[in-house]
């Protein structure tokens, strides 16, 4: 089963804990959640993105 990174991020944004996400999506393991967060962090670690969302001016 494929779970998109954005789906995991949406669950975190909705306030679910890692434990709740794993219970909701039993095909995932804790390492999958960590990998999704690492992927998102790498994708957002770009100067233009940070300027666009107001982190840097």
PDB file of N, CA, C and O in Angstrom:
ATOM      1  N   UNK A   1       0.849  -1.177   0.000  1.00  0.00           N
ATOM      2  CA  UNK A   1       0.000   0.000   0.000  1.00  0.00           C
ATOM      3  C   UNK A   1       0.894   1.240   0.000  1.00  0.00           C
ATOM      4  O   UNK A   1       1.864   1.323   0.753  1.00  0.00           O
ATOM      5  N   UNK A   2       0.555   2.181  -0.842  1.00  0.00           N
ATOM      6  CA  UNK A   2       1.306   3.431  -0.901  1.00  0.00           C
ATOM      7  C   UNK A   2       0.562   4.511  -0.149  1.00  0.00           C
ATOM      8  O   UNK A   2      -0.633   4.724  -0.352  1.00  0.00           O
ATOM      9  N   UNK A   3       1.283   5.185   0.716  1.00  0.00           N
ATOM     10  CA  UNK A   3       0.737   6.321   1.460  1.00  0.00           C
ATOM     11  C   UNK A   3       1.573   7.532   1.064  1.00  0.00           C
ATOM     12  O   UNK A   3       2.802   7.492   1.119  1.00  0.00           O
ATOM     13  N   UNK A   4       0.908   8.596   0.669  1.00  0.00           N
ATOM     14  CA  UNK A   4       1.637   9.797   0.258  1.00  0.00           C
ATOM     15  C   UNK A   4       2.166  10.544   1.483  1.00  0.00           C
ATOM     16  O   UNK A   4       1.567  10.513   2.558  1.00  0.00           O
ATOM     17  N   UNK A   5       3.293  11.209   1.292  1.00  0.00           N
ATOM     18  CA  UNK A   5       3.881  12.022   2.360  1.00  0.00           C
ATOM     19  C   UNK A   5       2.878  13.068   2.824  1.00  0.00           C
ATOM     20  O   UNK A   5       2.752  13.314   4.023  1.00  0.00           O
ATOM     21  N   UNK A   6       2.172  13.679   1.900  1.00  0.00           N
ATOM     22  CA  UNK A   6       1.212  14.719   2.261  1.00  0.00           C
ATOM     23  C   UNK A   6       0.105  14.166   3.157  1.00  0.00           C
ATOM     24  O   UNK A   6      -0.411  14.879   4.017  1.00  0.00           O
ATOM     25  N   UNK A   7      -0.262  12.902   2.958  1.00  0.00           N
ATOM     26  CA  UNK A   7      -1.285  12.298   3.816  1.00  0.00           C
ATOM     27  C   UNK A   7      -0.787  12.179   5.249  1.00  0.00           C
ATOM     28  O   UNK A   7      -1.535  12.430   6.195  1.00  0.00           O
ATOM     29  N   UNK A   8       0.459  11.801   5.407  1.00  0.00           N
ATOM     30  CA  UNK A   8       1.055  11.702   6.741  1.00  0.00           C
ATOM     31  C   UNK A   8       1.158  13.082   7.372  1.00  0.00           C
ATOM     32  O   UNK A   8       0.841  13.251   8.549  1.00  0.00           O
ATOM     33  N   UNK A   9       1.595  14.064   6.606  1.00  0.00           N
ATOM     34  CA  UNK A   9       1.704  15.426   7.122  1.00  0.00           C
ATOM     35  C   UNK A   9       0.334  15.970   7.519  1.00  0.00           C
ATOM     36  O   UNK A   9       0.206  16.651   8.537  1.00  0.00           O
ATOM     37  N   UNK A  10      -0.682  15.672   6.724  1.00  0.00           N
ATOM     38  CA  UNK A  10      -2.040  16.121   7.055  1.00  0.00           C
ATOM     39  C   UNK A  10      -2.519  15.518   8.370  1.00  0.00           C
ATOM     40  O   UNK A  10      -3.182  16.193   9.158  1.00  0.00           O
ATOM     41  N   UNK A  11      -2.192  14.269   8.607  1.00  0.00           N
ATOM     42  CA  UNK A  11      -2.588  13.638   9.863  1.00  0.00           C
ATOM     43  C   UNK A  11      -1.883  14.288  11.047  1.00  0.00           C
ATOM     44  O   UNK A  11      -2.502  14.540  12.081  1.00  0.00           O
ATOM     45  N   UNK A  12      -0.582  14.561  10.896  1.00  0.00           N
ATOM     46  CA  UNK A  12       0.130  15.290  11.958  1.00  0.00           C
ATOM     47  C   UNK A  12      -0.488  16.673  12.162  1.00  0.00           C
ATOM     48  O   UNK A  12      -0.688  17.109  13.296  1.00  0.00           O
ATOM     49  N   UNK A  13      -0.790  17.361  11.056  1.00  0.00           N
ATOM     50  CA  UNK A  13      -1.365  18.707  11.151  1.00  0.00           C
ATOM     51  C   UNK A  13      -2.743  18.684  11.817  1.00  0.00           C
ATOM     52  O   UNK A  13      -3.144  19.659  12.451  1.00  0.00           O
ATOM     53  N   UNK A  14      -3.452  17.591  11.674  1.00  0.00           N
ATOM     54  CA  UNK A  14      -4.769  17.454  12.303  1.00  0.00           C
ATOM     55  C   UNK A  14      -4.653  17.139  13.793  1.00  0.00           C
ATOM     56  O   UNK A  14      -5.660  17.051  14.496  1.00  0.00           O
ATOM     57  N   UNK A  15      -3.426  16.970  14.265  1.00  0.00           N
ATOM     58  CA  UNK A  15      -3.216  16.759  15.688  1.00  0.00           C
ATOM     59  C   UNK A  15      -2.992  15.320  16.106  1.00  0.00           C
ATOM     60  O   UNK A  15      -2.878  15.034  17.298  1.00  0.00           O
ATOM     61  N   UNK A  16      -2.928  14.408  15.143  1.00  0.00           N
ATOM     62  CA  UNK A  16      -2.702  13.012  15.500  1.00  0.00           C
ATOM     63  C   UNK A  16      -1.253  12.800  15.926  1.00  0.00           C
ATOM     64  O   UNK A  16      -0.332  13.404  15.376  1.00  0.00           O
ATOM     65  N   UNK A  17      -1.075  11.948  16.896  1.00  0.00           N
ATOM     66  CA  UNK A  17       0.270  11.566  17.328  1.00  0.00           C
ATOM     67  C   UNK A  17       0.794  10.484  16.392  1.00  0.00           C
ATOM     68  O   UNK A  17       0.045   9.917  15.597  1.00  0.00           O
ATOM     69  N   UNK A  18       2.073  10.212  16.498  1.00  0.00           N
ATOM     70  CA  UNK A  18       2.653   9.132  15.697  1.00  0.00           C
ATOM     71  C   UNK A  18       1.947   7.823  15.991  1.00  0.00           C
ATOM     72  O   UNK A  18       1.669   7.040  15.083  1.00  0.00           O
ATOM     73  N   UNK A  19       1.657   7.585  17.268  1.00  0.00           N
ATOM     74  CA  UNK A  19       0.983   6.346  17.655  1.00  0.00           C
ATOM     75  C   UNK A  19      -0.407   6.253  17.015  1.00  0.00           C
ATOM     76  O   UNK A  19      -0.816   5.184  16.563  1.00  0.00           O
ATOM     77  N   UNK A  20      -1.120   7.369  16.980  1.00  0.00           N
ATOM     78  CA  UNK A  20      -2.453   7.377  16.382  1.00  0.00           C
ATOM     79  C   UNK A  20      -2.376   7.147  14.868  1.00  0.00           C
ATOM     80  O   UNK A  20      -3.212   6.449  14.296  1.00  0.00           O
ATOM     81  N   UNK A  21      -1.367   7.741  14.230  1.00  0.00           N
ATOM     82  CA  UNK A  21      -1.199   7.545  12.783  1.00  0.00           C
ATOM     83  C   UNK A  21      -0.897   6.082  12.490  1.00  0.00           C
ATOM     84  O   UNK A  21      -1.446   5.504  11.553  1.00  0.00           O
ATOM     85  N   UNK A  22      -0.026   5.489  13.292  1.00  0.00           N
ATOM     86  CA  UNK A  22       0.308   4.075  13.089  1.00  0.00           C
ATOM     87  C   UNK A  22      -0.904   3.179  13.319  1.00  0.00           C
ATOM     88  O   UNK A  22      -1.055   2.163  12.641  1.00  0.00           O
ATOM     89  N   UNK A  23      -1.761   3.538  14.257  1.00  0.00           N
ATOM     90  CA  UNK A  23      -2.984   2.772  14.490  1.00  0.00           C
ATOM     91  C   UNK A  23      -3.959   2.942  13.329  1.00  0.00           C
ATOM     92  O   UNK A  23      -4.654   1.999  12.950  1.00  0.00           O
ATOM     93  N   UNK A  24      -4.004   4.149  12.769  1.00  0.00           N
ATOM     94  CA  UNK A  24      -4.900   4.446  11.647  1.00  0.00           C
ATOM     95  C   UNK A  24      -4.420   3.779  10.354  1.00  0.00           C
ATOM     96  O   UNK A  24      -5.224   3.355   9.523  1.00  0.00           O
ATOM     97  N   UNK A  25      -3.110   3.695  10.203  1.00  0.00           N
ATOM     98  CA  UNK A  25      -2.506   3.129   8.990  1.00  0.00           C
ATOM     99  C   UNK A  25      -1.565   1.988   9.392  1.00  0.00           C
ATOM    100  O   UNK A  25      -0.349   2.179   9.438  1.00  0.00           O
ATOM    101  N   UNK A  26      -2.103   0.831   9.677  1.00  0.00           N
ATOM    102  CA  UNK A  26      -1.301  -0.259  10.237  1.00  0.00           C
ATOM    103  C   UNK A  26      -0.214  -0.806   9.314  1.00  0.00           C
ATOM    104  O   UNK A  26       0.663  -1.539   9.771  1.00  0.00           O
ATOM    105  N   UNK A  27      -0.256  -0.467   8.027  1.00  0.00           N
ATOM    106  CA  UNK A  27       0.810  -0.905   7.120  1.00  0.00           C
ATOM    107  C   UNK A  27       2.102  -0.119   7.328  1.00  0.00           C
ATOM    108  O   UNK A  27       3.164  -0.526   6.856  1.00  0.00           O
ATOM    109  N   UNK A  28       2.010   1.014   8.040  1.00  0.00           N
ATOM    110  CA  UNK A  28       3.190   1.846   8.279  1.00  0.00           C
ATOM    111  C   UNK A  28       3.918   1.415   9.537  1.00  0.00           C
ATOM    112  O   UNK A  28       3.343   0.820  10.448  1.00  0.00           O
ATOM    113  N   UNK A  29       5.206   1.737   9.557  1.00  0.00           N
ATOM    114  CA  UNK A  29       6.033   1.509  10.729  1.00  0.00           C
ATOM    115  C   UNK A  29       6.596   2.853  11.170  1.00  0.00           C
ATOM    116  O   UNK A  29       6.588   3.801  10.385  1.00  0.00           O
ATOM    117  N   UNK A  30       7.083   2.963  12.404  1.00  0.00           N
ATOM    118  CA  UNK A  30       7.632   4.243  12.877  1.00  0.00           C
ATOM    119  C   UNK A  30       8.697   4.822  11.933  1.00  0.00           C
ATOM    120  O   UNK A  30       8.787   6.039  11.770  1.00  0.00           O
ATOM    121  N   UNK A  31       9.484   3.966  11.325  1.00  0.00           N
ATOM    122  CA  UNK A  31      10.522   4.439  10.396  1.00  0.00           C
ATOM    123  C   UNK A  31       9.908   5.121   9.171  1.00  0.00           C
ATOM    124  O   UNK A  31      10.507   6.029   8.595  1.00  0.00           O
ATOM    125  N   UNK A  32       8.717   4.681   8.781  1.00  0.00           N
ATOM    126  CA  UNK A  32       8.028   5.303   7.647  1.00  0.00           C
ATOM    127  C   UNK A  32       7.635   6.743   7.970  1.00  0.00           C
ATOM    128  O   UNK A  32       7.749   7.630   7.124  1.00  0.00           O
ATOM    129  N   UNK A  33       7.176   6.966   9.185  1.00  0.00           N
ATOM    130  CA  UNK A  33       6.796   8.324   9.590  1.00  0.00           C
ATOM    131  C   UNK A  33       8.028   9.216   9.620  1.00  0.00           C
ATOM    132  O   UNK A  33       7.987  10.356   9.156  1.00  0.00           O
ATOM    133  N   UNK A  34       9.111   8.706  10.159  1.00  0.00           N
ATOM    134  CA  UNK A  34      10.358   9.472  10.208  1.00  0.00           C
ATOM    135  C   UNK A  34      10.833   9.793   8.793  1.00  0.00           C
ATOM    136  O   UNK A  34      11.253  10.918   8.518  1.00  0.00           O
ATOM    137  N   UNK A  35      10.769   8.817   7.903  1.00  0.00           N
ATOM    138  CA  UNK A  35      11.191   9.034   6.516  1.00  0.00           C
ATOM    139  C   UNK A  35      10.322  10.093   5.833  1.00  0.00           C
ATOM    140  O   UNK A  35      10.836  10.904   5.062  1.00  0.00           O
ATOM    141  N   UNK A  36       9.026  10.095   6.103  1.00  0.00           N
ATOM    142  CA  UNK A  36       8.133  11.096   5.506  1.00  0.00           C
ATOM    143  C   UNK A  36       8.490  12.497   5.982  1.00  0.00           C
ATOM    144  O   UNK A  36       8.515  13.439   5.189  1.00  0.00           O
ATOM    145  N   UNK A  37       8.765  12.635   7.276  1.00  0.00           N
ATOM    146  CA  UNK A  37       9.148  13.949   7.810  1.00  0.00           C
ATOM    147  C   UNK A  37      10.492  14.398   7.263  1.00  0.00           C
ATOM    148  O   UNK A  37      10.672  15.576   6.956  1.00  0.00           O
ATOM    149  N   UNK A  38      11.431  13.482   7.139  1.00  0.00           N
ATOM    150  CA  UNK A  38      12.741  13.825   6.585  1.00  0.00           C
ATOM    151  C   UNK A  38      12.611  14.255   5.125  1.00  0.00           C
ATOM    152  O   UNK A  38      13.252  15.217   4.701  1.00  0.00           O
ATOM    153  N   UNK A  39      11.794  13.554   4.365  1.00  0.00           N
ATOM    154  CA  UNK A  39      11.575  13.911   2.967  1.00  0.00           C
ATOM    155  C   UNK A  39      10.974  15.310   2.858  1.00  0.00           C
ATOM    156  O   UNK A  39      11.431  16.130   2.062  1.00  0.00           O
ATOM    157  N   UNK A  40       9.951  15.575   3.659  1.00  0.00           N
ATOM    158  CA  UNK A  40       9.305  16.884   3.619  1.00  0.00           C
ATOM    159  C   UNK A  40      10.284  17.985   4.016  1.00  0.00           C
ATOM    160  O   UNK A  40      10.290  19.058   3.412  1.00  0.00           O
ATOM    161  N   UNK A  41      11.103  17.729   5.020  1.00  0.00           N
ATOM    162  CA  UNK A  41      12.082  18.726   5.460  1.00  0.00           C
ATOM    163  C   UNK A  41      13.084  19.019   4.352  1.00  0.00           C
ATOM    164  O   UNK A  41      13.439  20.176   4.130  1.00  0.00           O
ATOM    165  N   UNK A  42      13.540  17.993   3.660  1.00  0.00           N
ATOM    166  CA  UNK A  42      14.496  18.210   2.558  1.00  0.00           C
ATOM    167  C   UNK A  42      13.847  18.992   1.424  1.00  0.00           C
ATOM    168  O   UNK A  42      14.482  19.860   0.826  1.00  0.00           O
ATOM    169  N   UNK A  43      12.596  18.690   1.127  1.00  0.00           N
ATOM    170  CA  UNK A  43      11.917  19.377   0.029  1.00  0.00           C
ATOM    171  C   UNK A  43      11.656  20.852   0.354  1.00  0.00           C
ATOM    172  O   UNK A  43      11.626  21.694  -0.543  1.00  0.00           O
ATOM    173  N   UNK A  44      11.470  21.153   1.625  1.00  0.00           N
ATOM    174  CA  UNK A  44      11.173  22.525   2.028  1.00  0.00           C
ATOM    175  C   UNK A  44      12.420  23.318   2.390  1.00  0.00           C
ATOM    176  O   UNK A  44      12.338  24.527   2.606  1.00  0.00           O
ATOM    177  N   UNK A  45      13.555  22.670   2.458  1.00  0.00           N
ATOM    178  CA  UNK A  45      14.800  23.342   2.822  1.00  0.00           C
ATOM    179  C   UNK A  45      15.390  24.026   1.596  1.00  0.00           C
ATOM    180  O   UNK A  45      16.459  23.665   1.102  1.00  0.00           O
ATOM    181  N   UNK A  46      14.662  25.013   1.131  1.00  0.00           N
ATOM    182  CA  UNK A  46      15.074  25.741  -0.066  1.00  0.00           C
ATOM    183  C   UNK A  46      14.793  27.218   0.173  1.00  0.00           C
ATOM    184  O   UNK A  46      13.704  27.585   0.613  1.00  0.00           O
ATOM    185  N   UNK A  47      15.749  28.040  -0.110  1.00  0.00           N
ATOM    186  CA  UNK A  47      15.662  29.462   0.180  1.00  0.00           C
ATOM    187  C   UNK A  47      14.404  30.099  -0.404  1.00  0.00           C
ATOM    188  O   UNK A  47      13.748  30.887   0.276  1.00  0.00           O
ATOM    189  N   UNK A  48      14.055  29.777  -1.648  1.00  0.00           N
ATOM    190  CA  UNK A  48      12.888  30.395  -2.281  1.00  0.00           C
ATOM    191  C   UNK A  48      11.599  30.016  -1.557  1.00  0.00           C
ATOM    192  O   UNK A  48      10.713  30.856  -1.400  1.00  0.00           O
ATOM    193  N   UNK A  49      11.486  28.786  -1.121  1.00  0.00           N
ATOM    194  CA  UNK A  49      10.286  28.360  -0.385  1.00  0.00           C
ATOM    195  C   UNK A  49      10.214  29.095   0.935  1.00  0.00           C
ATOM    196  O   UNK A  49       9.143  29.563   1.323  1.00  0.00           O
ATOM    197  N   UNK A  50      11.326  29.207   1.628  1.00  0.00           N
ATOM    198  CA  UNK A  50      11.340  29.866   2.929  1.00  0.00           C
ATOM    199  C   UNK A  50      10.995  31.344   2.794  1.00  0.00           C
ATOM    200  O   UNK A  50      10.309  31.894   3.655  1.00  0.00           O
ATOM    201  N   UNK A  51      11.458  31.997   1.730  1.00  0.00           N
ATOM    202  CA  UNK A  51      11.106  33.396   1.508  1.00  0.00           C
ATOM    203  C   UNK A  51       9.620  33.540   1.195  1.00  0.00           C
ATOM    204  O   UNK A  51       8.967  34.471   1.667  1.00  0.00           O
ATOM    205  N   UNK A  52       9.095  32.623   0.404  1.00  0.00           N
ATOM    206  CA  UNK A  52       7.689  32.697  -0.026  1.00  0.00           C
ATOM    207  C   UNK A  52       6.739  32.563   1.149  1.00  0.00           C
ATOM    208  O   UNK A  52       5.695  33.215   1.160  1.00  0.00           O
ATOM    209  N   UNK A  53       7.063  31.742   2.136  1.00  0.00           N
ATOM    210  CA  UNK A  53       6.169  31.567   3.280  1.00  0.00           C
ATOM    211  C   UNK A  53       6.485  32.514   4.416  1.00  0.00           C
ATOM    212  O   UNK A  53       5.866  32.438   5.477  1.00  0.00           O
ATOM    213  N   UNK A  54       7.441  33.408   4.210  1.00  0.00           N
ATOM    214  CA  UNK A  54       7.706  34.447   5.187  1.00  0.00           C
ATOM    215  C   UNK A  54       8.677  34.080   6.293  1.00  0.00           C
ATOM    216  O   UNK A  54       8.757  34.778   7.304  1.00  0.00           O
ATOM    217  N   UNK A  55       9.421  32.985   6.113  1.00  0.00           N
ATOM    218  CA  UNK A  55      10.415  32.619   7.130  1.00  0.00           C
ATOM    219  C   UNK A  55      11.631  33.515   6.990  1.00  0.00           C
ATOM    220  O   UNK A  55      12.206  33.948   7.989  1.00  0.00           O
ATOM    221  N   UNK A  56      12.021  33.792   5.767  1.00  0.00           N
ATOM    222  CA  UNK A  56      13.148  34.706   5.512  1.00  0.00           C
ATOM    223  C   UNK A  56      12.624  35.918   4.753  1.00  0.00           C
ATOM    224  O   UNK A  56      11.659  35.828   3.994  1.00  0.00           O
ATOM    225  N   UNK A  57      13.262  37.023   4.969  1.00  0.00           N
ATOM    226  CA  UNK A  57      12.831  38.244   4.245  1.00  0.00           C
ATOM    227  C   UNK A  57      13.940  38.759   3.387  1.00  0.00           C
ATOM    228  O   UNK A  57      13.774  39.770   2.706  1.00  0.00           O
TER     229      UNK A  57
END
